[in-house]
Amino acid sequence: MKAITCLIGLFLLFLASSAKAQSDGDEIPWSINSGTMVGIGSYNLMDTYLSPSMEDKKYTGPGLRVMNERMKRVRLANYRVSRQQTISVDLASTDNAASTATDFAGKTIELMTDITVSDWTPIGQKGGTKFNGNFDGNGKTVTINGIANNLDTAFEGCVGFFGAVENATVKNLTVEGNVSGKNAAGIVARVFSGATIENCVNKANVTATSKAGGIVSYAQGDNSNQYGALSSDCTIKNCKNSGEVKTTGDAATAAGGIYGWSGDESGNLKIIGCENSGAVTATGEKAAGGIVGQCRVITVENCTNNGNISSSKNAGGIIGANDTAAATIIGCHNTGTMTGAKNKIGGIAGAVIGTIKNCTTTGTDVLVGTFGTTGLANTNTIELSESASIKVSAFEGNISLKNVTIDSLTDYIGTGVT
């Protein structure tokens, strides 16, 4: 981050003098003394409100100082008082290490006050430098009044407070306002390799033409393949969303109150202890979920949805749609209402394969829209700690039920239920 600094100072100092009084006829010199100093050297300045706590993240660079000093007597105390005048001009061109986010590895940035920004340029670029340090929002709020419309192409449409992070930690941050773009989120648009996002709150309205998430839009291993495996854990925990999250347009992919879309099958993606109360809407036949829009292998644990979820196809209180590989949903609860296609709406999931354990729904009485798939040989399991009856719209493939009685089932295509 470049900065040009110009400082001009004027200092006046009155000094008592023991000089002998002069008569009115004596000549009083304008200046007793005068001098000018020119200096060239290195400057070390403090950063802005995003100042890292590390010494090496201050603004540093070359600078020029010109200082003029002069002294003259004044007609006070019979010319026993002199006035000293100093004028100082500083001109510096400095650079901050924030211009190279790779320098933040192992470093911590703390947000020290609430801030409001307009035409925000996100921190980190999907196709460029990604933030890889530790960011502590310190319980403060950033209000984003829109994203800049002239972003560098390196962002590749990823917008939020953070555009892209890699092996970073982001915590204790609240975002309000409005965020919109191709892949949009309140906190982090794009996660590379892995990250920890915790204790963050999104209250902003998020709108995306592709992937939308209240906290994170999407995560993957690399740029070349959207299904690339995460190389380390990507954990989103104890986060909340109350903002409206939606996708618009024919190119939309998925919308989720906490997390938007994932093609990852590494098993490193985990969402724990999160809550959504905002409305989530996906356009077209795309998936909408209170916690996750659409995913493959994922663990969602102890999460709650209280928001209303809407799609013309898959709508789920916890997961909108899950395909290709199994998901694990544990201890989750839904109170929101679902709007979607036949057999594709459920308080826990619109369509999902994998394991559902100790989950409940009250807002929508159907637990799962379509559970299982005929395309995989694995067994899909619904398990409760105590015996109870549930409603499922459709079963597909191999199904295992533990402490579960089916109260209502519309369709069944599969090899057996155990």
Summary of the structure (lengths in Angstrom):
residues: 418
radius of gyration: 30.8
end to end distance: 61.8
largest distance: 119.9
contacts: 1649
relative contact order: 0.07
helix: 3%
strand: 58%
